[in-house]
Amino acid sequence: MKSSLRQHVHVLSACACILATFATNAAAQSTLPAPMRASIDSIVRDALASTGTPSVSIAVVKNGEIAYANAYGSARLSPNLPAAPSMRYSIGSVSKQFTATAVLMLAEQHKLSLDDRVSRWLPSLTRANEVTVRELLAMQSGYQDYWPEDYVMTSMLVPTSAQHILDVWGRKPLDFDPGTRWQYSNTNYVIAGRIVEMVSGMPLVEFLRRRVFTPLRLHSVLITDEGALGPTDPERYERFGLGPPRVAPKEANGWMFAAGELAMTASDLARWDIAMMDRRLLSPASYHAQQSDIPLKDGRASGYGLGVFVGSLDGHRMLQHGGEVSGFTSRNNVFPDDRVAVVVLSNLFVTDAPSTIARAVSELLLAEPDTARERLITRVRDIVAGLQHGTIDRSQLTPFANAWFSEQALADFSSSLSPLGSCADVSPTSRSLRGGMTYRGFLVRCGGKALSVSTFIMPDGRFEQFIITPE
């Protein structure tokens, strides 16, 4: 149930049978161009070969729809069973965003508040009168993680309950004062899951089934905390050093509750991602709360929202989470503004294959065509050069932008920029959507001076904003 992969080893060998069994795409009719599909297949092949991962299943969302789904390698090595897109994989800690969504649903019903103290429901936990629900979901509570190891301890082979986890780890001294640090802890989500059950009056999995799985038609979902995957699903594997994949033990029932209990197909996880993009389950305010960085009490950024890491990739706003449970590793990258997502599920414990594949495929999907990128860079360079001489091509501006570029503005631009010399070096720095426009940031070097250019571009290509400030 780890948040991201630990970079233990880069394996340089793999079983030849892994790459010999590529399953055909049975989950979705591809709408990606053939060259892009070939590039994705090549990315996956290389990752399987370099890490020795038995199999992966992927789903790609583009323009808010599943555009490609495929599975690669061997779901089971002996006897060999080729992986297929219809197979379910454990998603590990990606499950946490489902638990966070359940909490937000109850908050929308005014049955709880993110600012409620844990003591409202679980007063016996350590400093429960100080820790808020928001701090649980944002990994800022201080409760000690009950499973930080990257292997299954012998104690986890014995069935347990959420209450046992809370009785042991929920009553230990906090690792830090609430809200003062960020530290990943599965215990936070066991507490959150119990709160959902106490507030809703039903088991967490039943709440999710009624409010999430059924409405979104996620028919493949299995609760692995209640039982193992079936014989037609992938086997779970682990490796010792550079040795071959070995069947990994399954955690006993009860250990995954609310923190890593879900298994599903890559396509069903992609459907969940699309629902996030479409804001189908929660209000805009709740999605904003979930997807925003939750700062620490001293104002420092945490890089985490409510069950998701928040950040960017090549200037594109990104929500992501990885997952590990025994024998499975996963990665889910979502770019809501671009309506793009990449799901990668694998059946090997502690492998960087899913994160490597997800990043490479994400970059492939988000890359601008070279010609479009170069045209935009040329436009920015020409406008800056014109401003150095006190002129601007007003056909490239909206009426508001035209009004902003007054004669006084042009004179100030010219007097301040012209002494800097030629501005030949222009590079994009950021990209996002806002107000029906595309925000684009650029770094421009004029002589020895670095300038920041902040633009908003309308769908028809005209600039609604073109502001230059010192970098």
Summary of the structure (lengths in Angstrom):
residues: 471
radius of gyration: 24.8
end to end distance: 40.6
largest distance: 77.3
contacts: 1629
relative contact order: 0.13
helix: 35%
strand: 23%
